[in-house]
Amino acid sequence: MNFSDLLREAIDSAEADLSPEAKEQIASQIQDFLQAWVAIHEPDEDLEKLDDPQRVLILQLLEELEDRIPIPVHDLEKD
């Protein structure tokens, strides 16, 4: 599942009386905000190793937020 799909499902589940266009705009604004928020935590390339765990996680989160890779959704019922 892509992040944008998951976000739209969350907005739909809020049962707010919004048009599809308004829901899309809200989802887009939230996605842009989260991308910027995660990106500011990325370590400086000159100061950190490229395989630094924090950097790897941040790059993965950004890829998920940009829908370049699916979110690893796990069935919580099985845990």
Buried (B, 14 or more C-beta within 10 A) or exposed (E): EBBBEBBBEEBEEEEEEBEEEEBBEBBEEBBEEBBEEBEEEBEEEEEEEEEBEEBEEBBBBBBBBEEEEEBEEEEEEEE
